[in-house]
Amino acid sequence: MTVLRSLLFVALFYLWSAVVAISITPLLLAPRAWTLRALDFWSRGVIALLGICDIRVELRGREHMPVGAALVAPKHQCMFDVFAQFAWLPDTCFVLKKELMWIPFFGWFAQKADMIVVDRQAHSAALKKMVRDAKDRLAEPRQLLIFPEGTRGQPGVKGDYKPGIAALYRELNLPVHPVATNSGVHWPKHGFLRKPGVIVFEYLEPIPPGLKRAEFMRLLEERIETASMKLLDL
């Protein structure tokens, strides 16, 4: 039954995504806010479709969610981690790797939404450009979202936290909102199976600006990893 439900979900997911992408293409000529509202609509559709697989999506820690300018640092286990945030944050700006911009429709809408694109092969130059772009985007009260591990990891496995989040924390002087999740338990990063249960995204207590780098990174990892581990059995 899990296999059949997963196959049906995958088919409907791609159908839903294609229909929405084609339908909202004219919004590439509209204001950026319209594109973000369309992505919100698409994301909520994906969340609803997960019910086919007997998966419920739960948002916790609403009292810790940012409404103005802030840095958001979620645990990253699957591509759903990206989709889900469009449904909850009012003006999301993702830090994306350059390769994703080559995906038809996704890349076009990411550019229209004024996301930050990083060439990871450029190393220190990429880090400096990311900080410059972040300051530019945060001229408006947006929520800048960066996955501290840089790539998807396995549930229950502590990731390798990259220097990008520390650079943004230092240069932007904003609170950082850690986000724990168990998404990879139910939506693995490889394969098509979607396993029944509850996908939780939990916003944790924000880390205030002004801490030393080592203390900031320690707190960030400790909060995300500890909270994510507690969600594994859901």
Buried (B, 14 or more C-beta within 10 A) or exposed (E): EEEEBBBBBBEBBEEBBEEBBEEBEEBEEEEEEBBBBBBBBBBBBBBEBBEBBBBBBEBBBEEBBBEEBBBBBBBBBBEBBBBBBBBBBBBBBBBBBBEBBEEEBBBBBBBBBBBBBBEBEEEEEBBEBBBEBBEEBBEEEBBBBBBBBBEBBEBEEBBEBBEBBBBBBBBBEBBBBBBBBBBBBBBBBEEEBBBEBBBBBBBBBBBEBEBEEEEBBEBBBEBBBEBBBEBEEE
